[in-house]
């Protein structure tokens, strides 16, 4: 394996490892929260906004690292699911309050 290949593998491994250790557990906790019909708080909302922003920023990596395509798409899909459910939960809470 040449230096460029090692660097490429290292970058992909670093991104995936950081996601698995830090971001995914929090995203899954948020998913569980909205699945239970709970509202997300401001801290959760800010985290989710940052994840969506980061997901859009990393989509350019697909060009250089096509093996990340499924990974990036799954991350974006998970964030979208959480956002959609959070919005639905807020709508339900608003309709109950009125």
C-alpha positions in Angstrom: 0.0 0.0 0.0 1.5 3.4 -1.0 1.4 6.5 1.1 -1.7 8.0 -0.7 -3.6 4.8 -0.1 -2.7 4.7 3.6 -3.7 8.3 4.0 -7.0 7.7 2.3 -7.7 4.7 4.5 -6.7 6.7 7.6 -9.0 9.5 6.7 -12.0 7.2 6.2 -11.2 5.3 9.4 -10.9 8.5 11.4 -14.2 9.8 10.1 -16.1 6.6 10.7 -14.6 6.1 14.2 -15.4 9.6 15.3 -18.9 9.2 14.1 -19.4 5.8 15.8 -17.9 6.9 19.1 -19.4 10.3 19.5 -22.1 11.3 17.1 -24.0 8.1 16.5 -24.8 7.3 20.1 -26.2 10.8 20.6 -28.2 10.6 17.4 -29.6 7.2 18.4 -30.6 8.7 21.9 -32.4 11.5 20.1 -34.1 9.1 17.7 -35.4 7.1 20.8 -36.5 10.3 22.3 -38.6 11.4 19.4 -39.9 7.9 18.8 -41.4 8.1 22.3 -43.2 11.2 21.3 -41.0 13.5 23.3 -40.0 17.0 22.2 -36.3 17.9 21.7 -34.8 20.6 23.8 -32.7 23.5 22.6 -29.4 21.6 23.2 -30.7 18.7 21.2 -31.9 21.0 18.5 -28.5 22.7 18.3 -26.7 19.4 18.1 -29.1 18.2 15.4 -28.6 21.4 13.4 -24.8 21.0 13.6 -25.1 17.3 12.4 -27.2 18.3 9.4 -24.7 21.1 8.6 -21.8 18.7 9.0 -23.6 16.1 6.9 -24.0 18.6 4.0 -20.4 19.7 4.4 -19.1 16.1 4.2 -21.2 15.2 1.1 -18.3 16.5 -1.0 -16.2 13.7 0.4 -18.2 11.3 -1.8 -16.3 12.6 -4.8 -12.9 11.9 -3.3 -14.0 8.9 -1.3 -16.9 7.1 -3.0 -16.7 4.3 -0.4 -18.2 6.9 2.0 -21.4 7.4 -0.1 -23.5 4.9 1.8 -22.2 6.2 5.1 -23.0 9.8 4.3 -26.4 9.0 3.0 -27.3 6.9 6.1 -26.2 9.8 8.4 -28.3 12.3 6.4 -31.2 9.9 6.4 -31.0 9.4 10.2 -30.9 13.2 10.8 -33.9 13.7 8.5 -35.9 11.0 10.3 -35.2 12.6 13.7 -36.1 16.1 12.3 -39.3 14.9 10.8 -40.4 13.1 14.0 -39.4 16.1 16.1 -41.6 18.4 13.9 -44.5 15.9 14.2 -44.1 15.8 18.0 -44.1 19.6 18.2 -47.3 19.8 16.0 -49.0 17.3 18.3 -47.9 19.2 21.4 -49.1 22.5 19.8 -52.5 21.0 18.9 -53.0 19.7 22.5 -52.1 23.1 24.0 -54.8 24.9 22.0 
